[in-house]
Amino acid sequence: MKKIKYLIIILIASQLMIFTSCDTGFEETNTNENDPTKVPAGLLLGGTLRSTADNNSNIFLAGEAGSCWVQHLGKPVYNTNELYVPRQGSIENLWTVLYSQVIKDADVMQKLAVVEENSNLQGVALVIKANAYQILTDSFGDIPMTEALNAENGNITPKYDDSQTEVYPAILAMLDEAITLLNGSGSIDASQDILYGGDYTLWKKFAASLKFRVLMRASSGGYNAGPELQALVSGGNLFASNDEEAKLVYLSAAPNANPYFEGLVNGGRDTEWCLGEELVEYMKNLGDPRLAVYAQEVGGNGSGNGYVGKPAGIKDIGNSPFGDSNNVSLIGEKYLEAEEPSYFMSFAQLSLLMAEASERGLIGTPADAAGYFSAGIAASCANNGLMTVPSITYSGGASGLQQIAEQSWVALYMQGHEAWAEWRRTGFPVLPLAQDAEEPSIPTRFNYPISQQSLNGINYTAAVSAQGADVLVTPLWWQ
């Protein structure tokens, strides 16, 4: 009974975001003063990075929601998700993992690094937290932040903070502090740093590039981001090539392989996924060489049958020709490999954001946009093993902004959370509603985890009252 009681307490605590560290109070009862033991802060790094990467490549949310809702992917079977019915357990998992396995652990790592006087590791911890908070707020809107880690002080029902006026400014402040702290003082355990192998200069570039992305999203909501964006460009700390981008390269076998490899290839479910019609047709019209990497030919590579995508959201898929996986293009073999990376942020994405910023007059001049535009496409092609690029003449102006947004959409293939976020922000490409959609429009957010209604009901109700109905189509402030 005692064990059951403890398990129940742990479960409730995780749902309430009681993010106390596992050693709370431990030192008071188990410390041998003659043999002091100090847990190195760096030991928490690997787990936070792996949890973030697995979330980025999560089949049942980044895939079935993000990638399918922007019509990169489709499912010839079990395609309820395409009707805009996400798995509630996956939404719960996103919330719980990012708070308890990423943000809380990164916060503990930061505090331990302060004791160790390790400024580099403090900076890394702040970057990890900032990235996780952006995923959360861009997925749900208003979220707990200022009180999210206060369970040790007795607050187990944190208030929700306003995404625009509180959460985004706090994320930017974290990244500013991280950029300052990443100064070469203190070490980053290379064996735990599965992103950059202990290179603080690359973490600084990630911090600056991530701040650029955060600012661009905020700029779409009316924030005056120009001076800060230009300062980042002038500072010289942004990604300069694919070699510097933030991505976790998985290992060659389970349980350390890419989630799509483990879930689809090892799980024998690779024929349950295919490409979306909108993406396939867009790329075919441009003669885009990436299509042959993104997708398999109908019937398998080498068949000569070309590429066919599936229209979004056919409820009675079993009675449709698209319900037969032999009639559609499956996910490309490269993207089902065990070692396929999970992207935190790519150089291609940054380059295309810089193209947009130039065209909008936020950095440099509009004349710079074409160069950034070409660099972004080239970087995406290079990451797909291609030397050739699609022939696209940048047009500039409003048409140019649409081109940039559409190429960002293409480049963010298999990066479900970011592809969905950028599509919501720009509105391009214009996508059709799923044929048998159960919502009036393509979702713009996730509903809050159902557990929040019972475990943090007062603050949940206040958040819904402030933000709007807790439904999938309530818009976020930066859309």
C-alpha positions in Angstrom: 0.0 0.0 0.0 2.8 2.4 0.8 4.3 1.9 -2.7 1.0 2.5 -4.3 0.5 5.7 -2.3 3.9 7.0 -3.4 3.1 6.1 -7.1 -0.1 8.0 -6.9 1.6 11.1 -5.4 4.3 11.0 -8.1 1.6 10.8 -10.9 -0.4 13.7 -9.5 2.8 15.7 -9.0 3.8 15.3 -12.6 0.4 16.5 -13.8 0.5 19.5 -11.5 4.0 20.3 -12.6 5.5 19.8 -9.2 8.9 19.8 -10.7 11.0 19.1 -7.6 14.3 17.5 -8.2 14.8 13.9 -7.3 17.2 14.7 -4.5 15.0 17.3 -2.7 15.8 16.8 1.0 18.2 14.0 0.3 21.2 15.9 1.6 19.5 16.5 5.0 19.2 12.8 5.8 21.9 11.0 3.8 24.9 13.3 3.7 28.1 11.9 5.1 29.9 15.1 6.1 33.2 13.2 6.0 32.6 12.1 2.5 30.8 14.8 0.6 29.4 14.0 -2.8 28.6 16.6 -5.5 26.5 15.7 -8.5 28.1 17.3 -11.6 25.7 19.6 -13.4 26.7 18.3 -16.8 25.2 14.9 -16.1 21.7 16.3 -16.7 22.6 17.6 -20.2 22.3 14.5 -22.3 18.8 13.6 -21.0 17.3 17.0 -21.6 18.7 17.0 -25.2 17.4 13.5 -25.9 14.0 14.3 -24.5 13.8 17.5 -26.7 14.9 15.6 -29.8 12.4 12.8 -29.3 9.7 15.4 -28.9 10.7 17.1 -32.1 10.5 13.8 -34.0 7.5 12.4 -32.1 5.4 10.3 -34.5 2.1 10.9 -32.7 2.2 14.6 -32.4 4.9 16.2 -34.5 4.0 13.7 -37.1 0.3 13.0 -36.9 -0.5 16.6 -36.0 2.2 19.0 -37.2 3.4 17.3 -40.4 -0.1 16.1 -41.4 -1.9 19.3 -40.7 0.5 21.2 -42.9 0.0 18.4 -45.4 3.6 17.3 -45.7 2.5 13.8 -44.7 -0.7 11.7 -44.8 -1.9 8.4 -43.7 -3.5 5.8 -46.0 -4.9 4.1 -42.9 -5.9 5.2 -39.4 -6.1 8.8 -40.5 -8.4 10.3 -37.9 -5.6 12.7 -37.1 -6.0 14.3 -40.5 -9.6 15.1 -39.7 -8.1 17.3 -36.9 -8.6 14.9 -34.0 -5.3 14.7 -32.2 -4.4 12.1 -29.7 -5.1 13.5 -26.3 -2.5 11.2 -24.7 0.2 12.7 -27.0 -0.8 16.3 -26.0 -0.5 15.3 -22.4 2.9 13.8 -23.1 4.1 16.9 -24.8 3.2 19.0 -21.8 4.6 16.6 -19.2 7.9 15.8 -21.0 8.8 19.4 -21.8 8.0 20.6 -18.3 9.3 17.8 -16.2 12.0 16.2 -18.3 13.4 19.2 -20.1 12.6 22.5 -18.4 12.9 21.2 -14.8 16.1 19.3 -15.4 17.6 22.2 -17.3 16.7 24.5 -14.4 18.4 22.1 -11.9 21.4 21.9 -14.2 21.6 25.7 -14.3 21.5 26.0 -10.6 24.2 23.4 -10.1 26.3 25.1 -12.8 26.0 28.4 -10.8 27.5 26.6 -7.8 30.2 25.2 -10.0 30.9 28.7 -11.4 30.4 27.2 -14.9 29.0 30.0 -17.0 29.1 28.0 -20.2 26.8 25.3 -18.8 24.5 28.0 -17.3 24.2 29.4 -20.8 23.4 26.0 -22.3 20.7 25.3 -19.7 19.1 28.7 -20.6 19.0 27.9 -24.3 17.4 24.5 -23.6 14.7 26.1 -21.4 14.1 28.9 -23.9 13.6 26.4 -26.7 11.2 24.3 -24.7 9.1 27.2 -23.6 8.8 28.4 -27.2 7.5 25.0 -28.3 5.0 25.0 -25.4 3.7 28.5 -25.9 3.6 28.2 -29.7 1.6 24.9 -29.2 -0.9 26.1 -26.5 -0.7 29.9 -26.2 -0.7 31.0 -22.5 1.2 28.6 -20.3 2.6 28.4 -16.8 6.1 29.9 -16.6 6.8 32.3 -13.8 5.3 29.9 -11.2 6.0 26.6 -13.1 9.0 25.6 -11.1 7.8 26.8 -7.7 6.5 23.5 -6.3 9.4 23.5 -3.8 7.8 26.6 -2.3 4.4 25.0 -2.0 2.8 26.3 -5.3 1.4 23.2 -7.0 -1.1 25.1 -9.1 0.8 27.6 -11.2 -0.9 30.5 -12.9 -0.8 30.7 -16.7 1.3 33.6 -18.1 0.2 35.7 -21.1 2.1 34.4 -24.1 2.6 37.8 -25.7 3.4 40.0 -22.7 5.1 37.6 -20.3 6.2 34.4 -21.9 7.9 35.7 -25.1 9.7 38.5 -23.3 11.0 36.0 -20.8 12.2 33.7 -23.5 14.1 36.6 -25.1 15.6 37.5 -21.8 16.8 33.9 -21.3 18.5 33.9 -24.6 20.2 37.3 -24.0 21.5 36.0 -20.7 22.7 32.8 -22.4 24.6 34.7 -25.1 26.4 36.6 -22.4 27.2 33.5 -20.3 28.5 31.5 -23.2 31.9 33.1 -22.9 34.4 30.2 -22.6 34.4 30.1 -18.8 33.7 26.5 -17.6 33.5 23.2 -19.5 30.6 21.4 -21.2 31.0 17.6 -20.9 31.4 16.5 -24.5 30.1 13.0 -23.7 26.8 14.5 -22.4 26.6 17.2 -25.1 25.1 15.1 -27.9 24.3 18.3 -29.8 27.7 20.1 -30.1 30.3 17.9 -28.3 31.1 20.5 -25.7 31.8 23.4 -28.1 30.4 26.5 -26.4 30.9 28.7 -29.5 28.4 26.6 -31.3 25.9 26.8 -28.4 26.3 30.6 -28.6 25.4 30.5 -32.3 22.4 28.4 -31.5 21.3 30.9 -28.9 21.6 33.8 -31.3 19.9 31.9 -34.1 17.1 30.8 -31.9 16.6 34.4 -30.7 16.3 35.4 -34.4 13.5 32.8 -34.8 11.7 34.0 -31.7 11.9 37.6 -32.8 10.6 36.9 -36.2 7.6 35.1 -34.7 7.0 38.0 -32.3 7.3 40.5 -35.2 4.3 39.0 -36.8 2.4 39.9 -33.7 3.4 43.5 -33.8 6.6 43.4 -31.8 9.2 45.9 -33.0 12.0 43.3 -33.6 14.0 45.2 -36.2 16.8 46.7 -34.0 17.3 43.4 -32.1 17.4 41.4 -35.4 19.9 43.7 -36.9 22.0 43.5 -33.7 22.1 39.7 -34.1 23.2 40.0 -37.7 25.9 42.5 -36.8 27.0 40.5 -33.8 28.3 37.7 -36.1 27.1 34.8 -33.9 24.3 33.4 -36.2 24.7 30.0 -37.9 26.9 30.4 -41.0 26.6 26.9 -42.4 24.9 23.5 -42.0 27.9 22.4 -39.9 26.7 24.8 -37.2 23.0 24.1 -37.1 21.4 22.5 -34.0 20.5 18.9 -34.7 20.9 15.6 -32.8 22.2 12.7 -34.8 20.7 9.5 -33.6 22.6 6.2 -33.3 22.2 3.2 -35.6 20.0 1.0 -33.4 17.1 1.1 -31.0 16.6 2.4 -28.4 18.8 5.2 -29.5 17.7 5.5 -33.1 15.4 8.1 -34.7 11.8 7.6 -33.6 10.5 7.2 -37.1 12.9 4.3 -37.6 12.0 2.7 -34.4 8.2 3.3 -34.8 7.8 2.7 -38.5 10.7 0.5 -39.7 11.2 -1.6 -36.6 7.5 -1.5 -35.9 6.6 -2.7 -39.4 4.3 0.3 -40.0 6.2 2.2 -42.7 3.3 1.6 -45.2 0.9 3.4 -42.9 2.5 6.8 -43.8 2.8 8.6 -47.1 3.3 12.1 -48.5 0.6 14.7 -48.7 -0.8 15.7 -52.1 -0.1 19.5 -51.6 3.6 19.0 -51.0 4.1 16.5 -53.8 2.3 18.6 -56.4 4.1 21.8 -55.3 7.5 20.2 -55.6 6.6 18.5 -58.9 5.6 21.8 -60.4 9.0 23.3 -59.5 11.0 20.2 -60.6 12.4 20.1 -57.1 15.1 17.5 -56.7 14.3 17.1 -53.0 11.1 15.3 -53.9 13.1 12.1 -54.8 14.6 12.3 -51.3 11.4 13.2 -49.4 9.4 10.5 -51.0 9.5 7.0 -52.6 8.1 6.4 -56.0 4.7 4.8 -56.1 5.4 1.0 -55.7 8.9 1.7 -54.4 12.0 3.4 -55.7 13.0 2.2 -59.2 9.4 1.5 -60.2 9.3 4.4 -62.6 5.8 5.2 -61.4 6.6 8.7 -60.2 5.2 10.4 -57.1 1.7 10.6 -55.9 0.5 12.3 -52.6 -2.7 11.7 -50.7 -5.4 14.4 -50.3 -5.8 15.4 -46.6 -8.5 13.9 -44.4 -10.6 11.3 -46.2 -12.7 9.8 -43.5 -13.7 6.6 -45.3 -10.2 6.0 -46.4 -10.7 2.3 -46.8 -13.0 2.8 -49.7 -10.7 5.3 -51.4 -7.9 4.5 -53.8 -5.6 6.5 -51.5 -6.3 3.9 -48.8 -4.0 1.5 -50.6 -0.3 2.2 -49.8 0.6 0.8 -53.2 -1.1 3.9 -54.8 0.8 6.6 -53.0 4.4 7.7 -52.3 5.7 6.5 -48.9 8.1 8.5 -46.8 11.6 8.7 -48.4 14.1 6.1 -47.3 16.5 8.7 -46.0 13.9 10.0 -43.5 13.4 6.4 -42.2 17.0 5.8 -41.4 18.1 5.1 -37.8 20.6 7.9 -37.8 18.4 10.6 -39.4 18.9 13.8 -37.3 16.2 15.5 -35.2 16.4 19.3 -35.8 16.2 21.9 -33.1 16.9 24.6 -35.7 18.5 24.4 -39.2 20.7 26.8 -41.1 18.1 26.6 -43.9 15.4 27.8 -41.6 17.5 30.7 -40.4 18.5 31.7 -43.9 14.9 31.9 -45.0 13.9 33.9 -41.9 16.7 36.3 -42.8 15.4 36.5 -46.3 12.0 37.5 -44.9 13.5 39.9 -42.4 15.4 41.6 -45.3 12.4 41.9 -47.5 10.4 43.4 -44.7 13.1 45.9 -44.0 13.9 44.5 -40.5 17.6 43.9 -41.4 19.8 45.2 -44.1 17.9 46.1 -47.2 15.3 44.3 -49.4 18.1 43.8 -51.9 19.7 41.3 -49.5 16.7 39.0 -49.5 17.5 37.1 -52.7 20.9 36.0 -51.4 19.4 34.7 -48.2 16.6 33.0 -50.1 19.1 31.2 -52.3 21.2 30.2 -49.4 18.3 28.7 -47.6 17.3 26.6 -50.5 20.9 25.5 -51.1 21.3 24.6 -47.4 18.1 22.5 -47.5 19.2 20.7 -50.6 22.7 20.0 -49.1 21.1 18.5 -46.0 19.3 16.1 -48.4 22.6 15.1 -50.1 21.9 17.2 -53.2 24.2 19.5 -55.1 21.5 20.7 -57.5 18.8 23.1 -56.4 15.4 23.9 -57.9 15.4 26.8 -60.4 13.5 29.6 -58.7 13.8 33.2 -59.5 13.2 35.4 -56.5 10.6 38.0 -57.3 10.7 40.3 -54.3 7.9 42.3 -52.7 4.7 40.5 -51.6 5.3 37.8 -54.1 8.8 37.3 -52.7 7.5 37.0 -49.1 5.1 34.2 -50.4 8.0 32.5 -52.1 10.1 32.6 -48.9 7.2 31.2 -46.8 6.6 28.4 -49.3 10.2 27.4 -49.4 10.4 27.5 -45.6 7.4 25.1 -45.7 9.3 22.8 -48.0 12.6 23.0 -46.0 10.8 22.1 -42.8 9.7 18.7 -44.0 9.6 16.2 -41.2 10.0 19.0 -38.6 6.4 18.9 -37.6 6.2 21.4 -34.8 8.2 24.1 -36.6 6.5 23.5 -40.0 3.1 23.9 -38.3 4.3 27.0 -36.4 5.7 28.8 -39.5 2.7 27.9 -41.6 0.4 29.4 -39.0 2.6 32.5 -38.8 2.8 33.2 -42.6 -0.4 31.6 -43.9 1.5 30.2 -46.9 1.1 28.0 -48.8 -2.7 28.3 -48.9 -3.8 24.8 -47.9 -7.2 23.2 -48.5 -9.3 22.1 -45.5 -9.2 18.3 -45.0 -12.0 16.7 -47.0 -13.9 15.4 -44.0 -12.6 17.8 -41.4 -14.1 17.8 -37.9 -13.1 21.4 -37.4 -14.0 24.5 -39.4 -10.4 25.3 -40.2 -6.9 23.8 -39.9 -6.0 23.8 -36.2 -4.0 26.7 -34.9 -3.1 25.3 -31.4 -3.5 22.3 -29.2 -6.1 22.2 -26.5 -4.7 22.1 -23.0 -4.1 18.7 -21.5 -7.4 17.4 -20.1 -5.8 16.9 -16.7 -5.3 20.6 -16.3 -9.1 21.1 -15.9 -9.2 19.0 -12.7 -5.7 19.5 -11.3 -5.3 23.2 -12.0 -8.8 24.2 -12.7 -8.9 27.8 -11.4 -5.8 28.8 -13.4 -7.0 26.8 -16.4 -10.3 28.6 -16.4 -8.6 32.0 -16.0 -6.3 31.2 -19.0 -9.3 30.2 -21.2 -11.2 33.3 -20.2 -8.2 35.5 -21.2 -7.1 33.7 -24.3 -10.3 32.3 -25.8 -12.0 29.0 -26.0 -9.9 25.9 -25.3 -10.4 24.6 -28.8 -8.0 23.7 -31.7 -9.0 26.8 -33.8 -8.5 29.6 -31.3 -5.8 31.7 -32.9 -2.5 32.6 -31.2 -1.4 36.3 -30.9 1.3 36.1 -33.6 -0.7 34.5 -36.4 
